[in-house]
Amino acid sequence: MAQLQTRPIQLYYWPTPNGWKISIMLEECGLPYEVIPVNIGRGDQFKPEFLALSPNNKMPAILDPEGPDGAPLSVFESGAILQYLGRKTGLFYPGDERGRVEVDQWLFWQMAGLGPMAGQTHHFRIYAPEKIPYAIERYTNEVRRLYGVMNTRLSDRPFLAGDYSIADIACIGWAKLWERQGQDITQFPHLAAWLERMLARPAVQRGLAVNAADRAKIDFATDKQAQSVLFGQRPAG
């Protein structure tokens, strides 16, 4: 359980919706951790020491010094990290197969749908040097559809899998940015109520606050170097 962790988990992180998933989970589980910033606008994700942990040059990643059998273990991909921490602590991830499938469905829904579609919406609405109406409409409408799916799911339960779980933790960082995605949250009352419940959780608040000031250090809408590194997916220089 979480209280048995004696050495902090290393969290390779930048304050983004994907990074927030893991800072929130660590806070919810009460696990000790230390943050190792990965400045994605300056190319830290391409450093050899980070690529050794995350070969896809994406954060977040973790290094758990007290992994299985006490041996260190690194994990990349936010969904895999959430599952690992859920299994490690026994928290927010059911142990029974039916419960776990229920959570996994919505976790993978976020990983394959809500996250990528919302990310593309942010890109074309805010960051793209050329405003392409078709792309803006395409991704904005798809996020609206996904919010509708989420709203229907939450119409008869407080959280996506019934009980609070890693599926909710995976979604909150993206859903709280609904305005940037061109959405009207009043169209989705059950989703809006879920957002209120989520954002009222102290651990969610703490997770969202981790290194929050770093988000203001780089304006990806105007910083050409950051755009080249992040959107071109290549090292600076």
KAFEN-V46518 format. One record per helix or strand of 2 or more residues. SS is the DSSP state (~ for helix, > for strand). FROM is the first residue (numbers start at 0). TO is the last residue. If there is no record, write none. Layout:
# KAFEN-V46518
SS&FROM&TO  SS&FROM&TO
This chain:
# KAFEN-V46518
~&1&3  >&8&12  ~&16&28  >&32&36  ~&43&45  ~&47&50  >&60&63  ~&67&69  >&72&75  ~&77&88  ~&96&126  ~&132&155  ~&165&174  ~&184&186  ~&188&198  ~&201&208  ~&211&215  ~&223&231
